[in-house]
Amino acid sequence: MPNFLRLIACPSGRASAGKRGVMPTRLNEVLKNDIGFIAILFSVAAIATWLLLMPIVPAIANATMHRFHLRSGSFMRFAAQFPIPAMYNFANRTEVNDVPPGFVDSFFGSLDVDDSFRYINHFPARDATFSVGRYVNLRDGRDRWFTLESDYRGQQLRTQLHLKNRGERDFVLLRQPES
Amino acid sequence: MIASPKLSRRVDLAYRIVQVCLLLSLVWKYEFFYQSIQVYGYITIDDVFFPRILRSDSVLVGSFAAVVISSLLCILIRNRVVRNLGSFVSLFGLTVLCLHQGSYNDATFTTGWWTSLWSWWFVSRMNCDDAEVLLRKGAFLARCMISMILLAGAVGKWTPEYWSGEVLHDIYFVDRNFWTFNWLRDRYDAEALREIATTYSRFIIITETIFGLTLWMLPARIAAILAIILLTSIALFSNFLLFSVLLSLIGLAAVGLFAKT
């Protein structure tokens, strides 16, 4: 029996006395007496399955990209994915501009913002919402337009966010219509 | 089943190590969190995607404080009721932190959440299972969680931009102020750095994939030692701030050191 199965099936170490039928009995004991253990193990296995299917099931990568861009169909769909770790997932890039996308800005001076399309490890929307990104990009209280882009094995999601200032660095986040 | 005092002490020690690591992971970036809260007070963002309660700075601060205090109490007080309640509060607080507008993206809280889930289960079994059984099950569950978290990192990188090293080159090699990358920039030109970034990125993808797929199957102590070495080296060679993400996993991995295989 593989080591990891023996650990569950014959946990006491005294189980070796019974050669036949030990595993099912012990496994049943674990199942019966420790629902929490089974539930957590099932959750871990379900997430691992979800992850392993990601490269071959486009809908899974798509759901994760929408999660990264804060564009899941509802907050509940976003929330349902929170236990799934997402460190350094996908090729995510962000661009921050002080004029709307497509606007010819040759007549306007560029503000001191990061306007290069740089890679970011995960959750590219954090460039607008999180800590340092929020401070660097929004501290002067001017409107900003964020372009988020995530790529995964041929799939791409592009999102445009408008951080509209309502006064005294009080912003409202507006999602531009999906292109 | 009554455990021997020695075994009980091992169970208690394993539990406390996990709690200490969870606590350290949260306070590791205390200054960063403190400054973040100041930024959120200075610059507010109204995003209706998040429920109002999950945009509140008070909720963010309260949840963080609740997790820190409850973890501390679980370390200091050896009482099952306190620990049960403390683990539940930690789990609840970390759930809030994983969903809050100001912290949803921080992996510290994701790894902390899994650690709290493990802790809540572990405490619930302290008076039910034989100590040796509990340590074996605890170690198995811990390495399943670590495997899954490493697998998540690997799968997300199974993409041409990571395999070519393009992403990590941009994030780390271009201008990241950290000893490894400063040292490399001092010694190699841009072309060589790009090649190093490719090797570095592929090494990470392969390592995470192998560990993600196999760690859970290894004997407890071997898995514990390998996981601790891997997780520690990720932070030492990439970014010290990553200890906030990895310390709670290091604590979980350490449970394997107490289990007999």
Interface residues (C-beta under 8 A of the other chain):
Chain A: P2 N3 F4 L7 I8 P11 S12 G13 V30 N33 D34 G36 F37 I40 L41 V44 I47 A48 L51 L52 M54 P55 T64 L70 F75 F78 A79 F82 P83 I84 P85 A86 M87 Y88 N89 F90 A91 R118 Y119 I120 N121 H122 F123 A125 R126 A128 T129 F130 S131 V132 R134 Y135 L138 R139 D151 Y152 R153 L163 R166 R169 D170 F171 V172 L173
Chain B: F32 Q35 S36 V39 Y40 Y42 I43 T44 I45 D46 D47 F49 F50 P51 T95 C98 L99 Q101 G102 S103 Y104 N105 D106 A107 T110 T111 W113 W114 L117 W118 W120 W121 S124 R125 C128 D129 D130 E132 V133 R136 K137 A139 F140 L141 C144 M145 S147 M148 I149 L151 A152 G153 V155 G156 K157 W158 T159 P160 E161 Y162 E166 V167 D170 I171 W216 M217 L218 P219 A220 V245 K260 T261
